[in-house]
């Protein structure tokens, strides 16, 4: 499949043939499963102090019957204070948690290498579908071909003002403005100062993102990623297909180097 290559003015400069990866079968379940497992790799473990709520002297009656009071552990000592009050055990004031979180709990979900690679290839192939991109909520009016492929000059942009002009030429600005209509969040998060949540707009996949990442850092919703670090987390945020993605010509060449026997077999069997 041939796709137009656009220059920074948004005009067609040439056509290139997309690599075999873009013919991979699109699997919603595989991409979602891969996203869930990869997301767990960034989770932070939580726990409590091992003796939290138990650093007190409290015992239940021995024998526990015949006292006319509940059998729960009570504070020892004298002179008032918390003497005689229930404590230490779960369900009491200042007591331990019944089922506290443990830091040694395994929250890292494993994923097969071939499965992860196939999910990535499937997500890359989904970037050619205008219907899936629009179904995720992206604005694509006026964009003729998918995925958006831009000349390598875009990798040298390091000025935000110039990057905004390029977004206008590529007709991506309409998707950035879509994020302005997001409703403010309410509830506990609002009390903590997190009333707004930045959404996801276009993703630029380039060969080297050192310069362009500086230009895009001030534009809400626009992200950049190098082709060698591309992941399902970037292309399908939330496990939902599929993000509006723009590739540089060099990035397409690097993506074409992804090789695997099962991938070529699946493509040729279609």
Buried (B, 14 or more C-beta within 10 A) or exposed (E): EEBBBBBBEBEEBEEEEBBBBBBBEBBBEBBBBBBBBBBBEEEEEEEEEEEEBBEBEBEBBEEEEEEEEEEBBBBEEEEEEBEEEBBBBEEBEBBBEEEBEEEEEEEEEEBEEEBBBBBBBBBBBBBBBBEBBEEBEBBBEEBEBBBBBBBBEBBEBBEBEEBBBBBEBBBBBBBBEBBEEEEEEEEEEEEEEEEBEEBBBBBBBBBBBEBBBBBBEEBBBBBBBBBEEBBBBBBBBEBBBBBBBBBBBBBBBBBBEBEBEEBEEBBEEE
